[in-house]
Amino acid sequence: MADLIRQRRAFNSSSSEQTSQQQSEQQQTEQQQQQQSPSEQQSGGKATGTKRSLTIAIGGVLTLLGVASYTFMRSPASVDQVSAITATPTPVQITTALESVATKRSDAQKKLQTMSRTERKAEARKLKELSELEVTALLRKNEKTWGAVDGALQVDTNQVSSNDPIEDYLISGDLKADGGSKYMVGVFDGHAGFVCAEQLSKRMGPMIDSALGSIGGGNKGSSAALNKAVVKLTRNPEHKWDPLSMALTASFIAMDNELVHDSLAEFKRLKDTNKIDELLGPAVAGSCGLVAVVDKDADEVVVANTGDSRALLGVRLDNGKWKAVRLSEDHTADNKRELERLARDHPGEVVMRKGRVLGALMPTRAFGDCRYKWPMDVQQALFPTLLARGHKYATSPPDYNTPPYVTAHPVIVRHKLSKNDRFIVVASDGLYDQMSDANIVDTVAQWYEARDPESGLITQDKNAATHLIRAALSTDRMGQRNDNLIRQLLAIPPPVSRRFRDDISVSIVTLNEKQEKV
C-alpha cells in the first residue's frame, strides 16, 4: 500500500437512481446500520474518506463521456454488430503488443530513475501513451472466466498491476466440506510487500474448508490455531453463530495467529537466522483480506472482511434500474465504529493520527503487520536483523504502549439473495480509488445487459472484470471519462506508476445463470 493520501471522490452515476428521495433512504439505512452489530450488517461503511493512493488526471481539457458511450455502442438493427472497437486481437497481435509495452516501459524506467522524485512525477505525465491494442493486450493478459456450482454461477476475474511484483492475490473455489454448494471468491491486498498476501492466498481457502468440516462434523481442524479459535468463538455467550460465519471468522483469526505468532515461536525454537525471511517475512508485511461465499442451497452470500477491500451487490430493480448494495465495511479512519473500538481498546491513547494507526497504517484491521502486534521487547530483539535484511517496515511505531493495535478479526455480513440480485463484485481498493460504488455497479450492469442480443448493446470485453477495469482506468479524479487516460496511465512503469494508481484486482460472480440472462 502506498503512503500517499487523497480524499475519496463522491461520484454521481448517470444511470443509477440518484434522486434526493433515494439519498434520504440511503441516509436512513446508514443510521440503521450504525445501530446494528457488525455480524448483522447488510451494507458497509461510509463512501468518503482518506485513501492510500493518488490518482491524477493527465492531459488538458477532458471530454465528459457516459459509461455507456465509452464501453458500449447501441447499434441499429440493420447494422452488423461487428466493429473496430469489438474486434478481438489475434494471439500474435497480443504477444507483439505486450513485447512493445515491455520495451516502452523499460526505456521509460531507465529515463525516470535518473531523476528526482518531483521530476519523475512530472516526466511521467509526458510519456507517450500506449496504443489501443497495447492497452487491450495488457488488460486481457490475466483475465479468466469459468462456470461454477454446476453452471449456477459465472466467475470473471482479472488483475492489472501497478506494483512490481503485484501485491494483490485472488482466490476462488468450491468449499467441499459442506456438500459443494458453497463457492468462495476472495481478494488479499498486500502492503509492505507481497509475501503476506501470497501466504494468505495459498492457505486461507483450505483453512476455511477445514473449519467448516470441524464445525459441521465435529472433526478437528487443520491446525492448533484454528481449533483454538473455534473453541473461543463457541464459548462466547453473547453471539449465536451459524456454521459458515463461524468458519470464516475462526479462519481469519487463526490465519493471522499462524502468520504473526506461531511463526515467531517456530523461529525462536529453531534459532536459525537463515529461516528468518521465510518465517517472519509475512509477519512484517501485511495484507487486507475479503472472502465472499455464495451458498446456492441457502440462497445466501456471506462476506468476511478485514481491511479496506470491498464487496458490492448489483441489484436490478423491478423498474429496470440498478442499485449498488455494499456487502462489507471499510476498516479505516472513516469508519465511526472502528474509531470507537480503538478508543475502547486503548483508553487515554491517541491511536489514529492523520487518519492512520499510530500515524502510519491506513487500515485499522489487517493480517500480518507485526509492528502493531508484537511486544516491544520482541521487536527490539528482531527488527535490527530484519531491517538489515531488507525488511524496511521492521521498525517500531511511536508511542507503542498497549499492543495489539491492529486485529485481523473480520466483520461478517450475511445477505439473503433474491431474484433481483444479479452479480457480486469483489475487489481490492485500487478499484474503489477510481470509481464510486454506483458507478461500478452501473458499469458491470451494462456488461450484464449486453449479453442479451436484443439489447442492441455491444461491449468491447467479454470478461466482466476486464470491462470494469478498463472503465475504472478511464475515469479521472472528477468522475469524468477520457479515452486517452488509460493509455497514459498504463504507459507509466513501476514504481513511478504507484504515484498514479494502485494494483487493481477484481472478481465478479454472476448469479442466476440458470435463469434468464437479463
C-alpha positions in Angstrom: 0.0 0.0 0.0 1.2 3.5 -0.8 2.0 6.1 1.8 0.0 8.7 -0.1 -3.3 10.1 0.9 -6.1 11.6 -1.1 -9.7 12.3 -0.5 -12.2 9.8 -2.0 -14.3 11.3 -4.6 -18.1 11.2 -4.5 -19.3 10.2 -7.9 -22.8 10.5 -9.4 -23.6 7.7 -11.8 -25.6 8.6 -14.9 -27.9 5.7 -14.9 -28.3 4.7 -11.2 -31.1 6.2 -9.2 -29.6 9.3 -7.6 -32.8 11.3 -6.6 -33.0 13.2 -3.4 -35.6 10.7 -2.1 -33.1 7.8 -2.6 -30.3 9.7 -1.0 -32.6 10.2 2.0 -33.3 6.5 2.1 -29.6 5.8 2.0 -29.0 8.1 4.9 -31.7 6.3 6.9 -30.1 3.0 6.0 -26.7 4.2 7.3 -28.3 5.3 10.5 -29.9 1.9 11.0 -26.6 0.2 10.2 -24.9 2.3 12.9 -27.2 0.6 15.4 -26.6 -2.9 14.1 -23.9 -5.2 15.3 -21.1 -6.0 12.8 -22.4 -9.5 12.2 -25.9 -8.2 11.4 -25.0 -5.5 8.9 -26.3 -5.7 5.3 -24.0 -3.0 4.0 -20.8 -1.3 4.9 -19.0 1.9 5.9 -19.1 5.3 4.5 -18.3 6.2 0.9 -15.9 9.0 1.6 -12.6 9.4 3.3 -8.8 9.4 3.0 -7.4 6.8 0.7 -4.0 5.3 0.1 -3.2 6.2 -3.5 -3.1 9.3 -5.6 -5.0 9.5 -8.9 -4.0 12.3 -11.1 -5.9 13.5 -14.2 -3.5 13.6 -17.1 -3.8 15.9 -20.1 -5.7 19.0 -21.0 -9.4 19.5 -21.4 -11.2 16.3 -20.7 -14.3 15.1 -22.6 -17.1 14.0 -20.4 -18.3 10.6 -21.6 -21.1 8.5 -20.1 -20.3 4.9 -19.2 -22.5 3.6 -22.0 -20.9 5.8 -24.6 -17.4 4.6 -23.7 -17.7 0.8 -23.4 -20.9 0.2 -25.3 -22.4 1.1 -28.6 -26.1 0.8 -29.4 -26.3 -0.5 -32.9 -29.3 -0.2 -35.2 -30.8 -3.5 -36.1 -29.8 -3.0 -39.7 -26.1 -2.6 -38.8 -23.9 -5.7 -38.4 -22.7 -5.7 -34.8 -19.0 -6.1 -35.6 -16.8 -3.0 -35.4 -13.2 -2.0 -34.7 -13.9 -1.5 -31.0 -15.2 -5.0 -30.6 -12.6 -6.8 -32.8 -10.7 -9.4 -31.0 -6.9 -9.2 -31.4 -5.1 -12.4 -32.6 -2.7 -14.2 -30.2 0.2 -12.9 -32.4 -1.0 -9.4 -32.1 -1.4 -9.7 -28.3 2.1 -11.1 -27.9 3.6 -8.4 -30.1 1.8 -5.7 -28.2 3.0 -7.0 -24.8 6.6 -7.0 -26.1 6.2 -3.5 -27.3 4.8 -2.4 -23.9 7.7 -4.1 -22.1 10.2 -2.2 -24.2 8.5 1.1 -23.8 8.3 0.7 -20.0 11.9 -0.4 -19.8 13.1 2.6 -21.7 10.9 4.9 -19.5 12.3 3.3 -16.3 15.9 4.0 -17.4 15.0 7.6 -18.0 12.9 8.2 -14.9 15.3 6.6 -12.4 17.9 9.3 -13.1 15.5 12.0 -12.0 14.4 13.4 -8.6 11.0 12.3 -7.2 9.4 15.6 -8.4 11.0 15.4 -11.8 9.9 11.8 -12.2 6.3 12.6 -11.5 6.3 15.5 -14.0 8.1 13.5 -16.7 5.7 10.5 -16.2 2.8 12.7 -17.4 4.6 13.4 -20.6 5.3 9.7 -21.6 4.0 8.6 -25.0 0.6 7.0 -24.5 0.1 3.3 -25.4 -2.0 2.3 -28.4 -5.5 0.8 -28.0 -4.1 -2.6 -29.0 -1.4 -2.3 -26.3 -3.9 -1.4 -23.7 -6.2 -4.3 -24.6 -3.2 -6.7 -24.6 -2.4 -5.6 -21.0 -6.0 -5.8 -19.8 -6.6 -9.2 -21.2 -3.3 -10.7 -20.1 -4.6 -12.0 -16.8 -8.4 -12.3 -17.4 -10.2 -15.6 -16.7 -13.8 -16.8 -17.0 -15.4 -20.0 -15.8 -18.6 -21.6 -14.6 -19.1 -22.8 -11.0 -21.6 -24.8 -8.9 -22.9 -26.8 -12.0 -23.3 -23.7 -14.1 -25.3 -21.8 -11.5 -22.6 -19.1 -11.3 -20.2 -17.4 -13.7 -16.9 -16.1 -12.4 -14.9 -13.4 -14.2 -11.5 -12.3 -12.8 -8.7 -10.0 -13.7 -5.8 -8.1 -12.3 -3.8 -5.2 -13.5 -0.6 -4.4 -11.5 1.0 -1.1 -10.6 3.5 -2.6 -8.1 6.2 -4.9 -9.4 5.5 -7.6 -8.4 1.8 -7.1 -7.9 0.8 -7.2 -4.2 -2.8 -8.3 -4.7 -3.9 -12.0 -4.8 -7.2 -13.5 -5.8 -8.6 -16.9 -4.7 -11.6 -18.9 -5.7 -13.0 -22.4 -5.4 -15.6 -24.8 -4.1 -15.9 -25.4 -0.4 -16.1 -29.2 -0.4 -16.6 -29.7 3.4 -20.3 -28.9 3.2 -21.6 -30.7 0.1 -20.1 -28.5 -2.7 -23.0 -25.9 -2.9 -20.8 -23.2 -1.5 -18.4 -21.2 -3.8 -15.8 -18.9 -2.5 -14.1 -15.9 -4.0 -11.6 -13.7 -2.2 -9.0 -10.9 -2.6 -5.9 -10.2 -0.5 -4.4 -6.8 -0.9 -0.9 -6.8 0.4 1.1 -3.9 1.7 4.8 -3.6 2.7 5.4 -6.2 0.1 3.5 -9.2 -1.3 4.6 -12.0 0.9 1.8 -11.8 3.5 -0.9 -11.7 0.8 0.8 -14.6 -1.0 0.7 -16.8 2.1 -3.0 -15.9 2.6 -3.8 -16.8 -1.0 -2.3 -20.3 -0.5 -3.6 -21.1 2.9 -6.9 -19.4 3.6 -9.1 -21.5 1.3 -8.0 -24.9 2.7 -8.3 -23.4 6.3 -11.9 -22.3 5.7 -12.8 -25.7 4.3 -11.2 -27.4 7.3 -13.1 -25.0 9.7 -16.4 -25.9 8.0 -15.6 -29.6 8.4 -14.7 -29.3 12.0 -17.7 -27.1 13.0 -20.3 -29.1 11.0 -18.9 -32.6 11.5 -17.2 -32.3 14.9 -13.7 -33.1 13.4 -10.5 -31.4 14.5 -9.4 -28.6 12.3 -6.2 -28.4 10.3 -4.2 -26.6 12.9 -4.0 -25.9 16.6 -4.6 -22.2 15.9 -7.8 -23.0 14.1 -9.1 -25.3 16.8 -8.3 -22.7 19.4 -10.2 -20.0 17.5 -13.2 -22.2 17.1 -13.3 -23.1 20.8 -13.0 -19.5 21.8 -15.8 -18.4 19.5 -18.1 -21.2 20.6 -17.7 -20.2 24.2 -18.8 -16.6 23.5 -22.3 -16.5 25.1 -23.1 -13.1 23.5 -23.1 -14.4 20.0 -25.1 -17.1 18.2 -23.0 -18.4 15.3 -24.1 -20.0 12.1 -21.5 -22.6 10.8 -20.3 -20.6 7.8 -19.9 -17.3 9.7 -18.0 -19.0 12.4 -15.8 -20.9 10.0 -14.9 -17.6 8.2 -14.2 -15.8 11.5 -12.2 -18.6 13.0 -10.1 -18.9 9.8 -9.3 -15.3 9.7 -8.2 -15.2 13.4 -6.3 -18.5 13.1 -4.5 -17.5 9.9 -3.3 -14.3 11.4 -2.1 -16.1 14.6 -0.2 -18.5 12.4 1.5 -15.8 10.4 2.3 -13.5 13.3 2.7 -15.6 16.5 3.2 -19.3 15.5 5.9 -18.3 13.0 7.7 -16.3 15.8 7.5 -19.3 18.1 8.9 -21.5 15.4 11.8 -19.1 14.7 12.7 -19.0 18.4 12.6 -22.8 18.5 14.9 -23.2 15.5 17.2 -20.2 16.3 18.2 -20.3 12.6 18.8 -16.8 11.1 18.7 -18.4 7.6 15.0 -19.1 8.3 14.1 -15.6 9.4 12.9 -14.3 6.0 10.7 -17.4 5.3 9.2 -17.4 8.8 8.9 -13.8 9.7 8.7 -12.0 6.4 4.9 -12.5 6.1 4.6 -11.2 9.7 6.5 -8.0 8.9 4.5 -7.4 5.7 0.7 -7.1 5.9 -2.5 -7.6 3.9 -6.2 -6.7 3.9 -8.4 -9.6 3.1 -12.0 -10.2 2.0 -13.7 -13.6 1.3 -17.3 -13.9 -0.1 -19.0 -17.3 0.0 -22.1 -17.8 -2.2 -24.3 -20.6 -0.8 -26.6 -21.7 -3.6 -28.6 -24.2 -1.4 -29.3 -21.4 1.1 -29.6 -18.6 -1.5 -27.3 -16.6 0.6 -23.9 -14.8 0.4 -21.7 -14.4 3.5 -18.8 -12.0 3.4 -15.9 -11.8 5.8 -13.8 -8.7 5.6 -10.6 -7.4 7.3 -9.3 -4.1 5.9 -10.5 -1.9 3.0 -11.2 -4.3 0.2 -14.9 -4.3 -0.7 -17.8 -6.4 -1.9 -20.7 -5.0 -3.8 -24.0 -6.5 -4.9 -25.6 -5.4 -8.2 -29.4 -5.4 -7.8 -31.7 -5.0 -10.8 -34.8 -3.3 -9.6 -38.3 -4.1 -11.0 -38.3 -0.8 -12.9 -35.1 -1.9 -14.8 -32.7 0.4 -13.0 -29.7 -0.8 -10.9 -28.8 -0.4 -7.3 -25.5 -0.9 -5.6 -25.6 -2.6 -2.2 -22.4 -2.8 -0.1 -21.7 -6.2 1.5 -18.7 -5.1 3.5 -17.5 -2.2 5.6 -14.1 -0.4 5.1 -11.9 -0.6 8.2 -10.3 2.9 8.1 -10.5 6.1 9.9 -13.7 6.9 8.1 -15.5 4.1 10.0 -17.0 5.5 13.2 -17.3 2.0 14.7 -13.6 1.4 14.2 -12.7 4.6 15.9 -14.9 3.7 18.9 -13.4 0.2 19.1 -9.9 1.6 19.2 -10.8 4.1 21.8 -12.3 1.3 24.0 -9.3 -0.9 23.5 -6.7 1.8 24.1 -8.2 4.3 26.6 -6.3 7.5 27.0 -4.3 7.0 23.9 -4.5 8.8 20.6 -4.3 5.8 18.2 -5.5 7.4 15.0 -3.2 10.2 13.8 -3.7 11.9 10.4 -6.2 9.1 9.6 -3.7 6.3 10.3 -3.0 3.8 13.1 -0.2 5.5 15.1 0.3 7.8 12.2 1.4 5.1 9.7 -1.1 2.3 8.8 -4.2 3.1 6.8 -6.4 0.1 7.5 -7.4 -0.5 11.2 -7.7 -4.2 10.6 -5.1 -6.3 8.7 -3.2 -9.6 8.6 0.5 -9.5 9.5 1.8 -6.1 10.4 3.6 -7.5 13.4 5.0 -4.0 14.2 1.5 -3.3 15.6 1.1 -6.7 17.4 4.4 -8.0 18.8 5.5 -6.9 22.2 8.2 -4.2 22.2 10.9 -6.4 23.6 10.4 -8.8 20.7 10.6 -6.0 18.2 13.8 -4.7 19.7 15.3 -8.1 19.5 14.4 -9.0 15.9 13.8 -5.8 14.0 17.5 -4.8 13.6 18.2 -8.1 11.9 15.1 -8.0 9.7 15.8 -4.4 8.8 19.3 -5.2 7.8 18.0 -8.0 5.5 15.8 -5.6 3.6 12.5 -5.6 5.5 12.2 -1.8 5.6 9.0 -1.9 7.6 10.7 -3.7 10.5 10.6 -0.6 12.6 8.6 0.2 15.8 5.9 2.9 15.6 6.0 5.8 18.1 4.1 5.7 21.4 3.7 2.0 21.4 2.2 1.3 24.7 -0.7 -1.3 24.6 -0.4 -3.7 21.7 -2.0 -5.1 19.7 -3.3 -2.1 17.9 -4.4 -3.9 14.7 -6.6 -7.0 14.5 -7.5 -9.5 11.7 -10.8 -10.3 13.3 -13.3 -9.9 10.4 -16.7 -8.3 10.2 -19.3 -10.7 8.8 -22.2 -9.6 6.6 -24.9 -12.1 5.6 -27.3 -11.3 2.8 -30.3 -13.4 1.6 -30.2 -13.5 -2.2 -33.3 -12.7 -4.3 -34.1 -13.0 -8.0 -33.2 -9.3 -8.4 -29.6 -9.8 -7.1 -27.6 -10.3 -10.3 -23.9 -10.1 -9.5 -21.3 -9.6 -6.8 -18.2 -7.5 -7.3 -15.2 -8.4 -5.0 -12.2 -6.1 -5.5 -9.1 -4.5 -3.9 -9.3 -0.9 -3.0 -7.4 0.0 -6.2 -10.7 -0.2 -8.0 -12.6 1.9 -5.4 -10.0 4.6 -5.6 -11.1 5.1 -9.2 -14.9 4.7 -9.1 -17.9 5.0 -6.8 -20.0 2.0 -5.8 -22.9 3.2 -8.0 -20.6 3.8 -11.0 -19.1 0.3 -10.6 -22.5 -1.4 -10.5 -23.7 0.6 -13.5 -20.6 -0.4 -15.5 -21.0 -4.1 -14.7 -24.8 -3.9 -15.3 -24.3 -2.6 -18.8 -21.9 -5.6 -19.5 -24.6 -7.8 -18.0 -27.4 -6.4 -20.2 -25.2 -6.5 -23.3 -25.2 -10.3 -23.1 -28.8 -10.2 -24.4 -28.6 -9.9 -28.2 -31.9 -8.0 -28.2 -30.4 -5.2 -26.1 -28.6 -3.7 -29.0 -25.5 -3.2 -26.8 -22.0 -4.1 -27.9 -19.3 -4.5 -25.3 -15.6 -4.4 -26.1 -14.7 -7.0 -23.5 -16.4 -10.4 -23.0 -14.9 -10.7 -19.5 -16.8 -8.6 -16.9 -13.7 -7.9 -14.7 -11.8 -6.6 -17.8 -14.7 -4.5 -18.8 -14.8 -2.9 -15.3 -11.0 -2.3 -15.0 -11.0 -0.7 -18.4 -13.7 1.7 -17.3 -12.0 2.4 -14.0 -8.7 3.4 -15.5 -10.6 5.6 -18.0 -12.2 7.6 -15.2 -10.4 10.7 -13.9 -10.5 12.1 -10.4 -13.6 14.2 -11.2 -15.5 11.2 -12.3 -15.2 12.2 -16.0 -14.4 9.7 -18.8 -11.4 10.1 -21.0 -10.4 7.6 -23.7 -6.8 8.7 -23.5 -6.4 8.4 -19.8 -6.0 4.7 -19.6 -3.4 4.8 -22.4 -1.4 7.3 -20.4 -1.7 5.6 -17.0 -0.6 2.2 -18.4 2.4 3.7 -20.1 3.9 4.7 -16.8 6.3 2.0 -15.5 6.6 0.8 -11.9 7.5 2.1 -9.3 6.5 5.5 -10.6 3.1 4.2 -11.6 2.3 3.8 -8.0 2.1 7.5 -7.7 -0.9 7.5 -10.1 -2.7 4.2 -9.5 -2.8 1.1 -7.3 -2.9 -2.6 -8.1 -6.5 -3.5 -9.2 -7.8 -7.0 -8.7 -11.4 -7.9 -9.4 -13.6 -11.0 -9.2 -17.2 -10.8 -10.5 -19.7 -13.5 -9.7 -22.7 -13.5 -11.9 -25.7 -15.1 -10.2 -28.9 -16.8 -11.5 -27.1 -18.2 -14.5 -29.7 -21.0 -14.9 -32.4 -18.3 -15.1 -32.9 -15.7 -17.8 -29.7 -13.7 -18.6 -31.5 -10.3 -18.2 
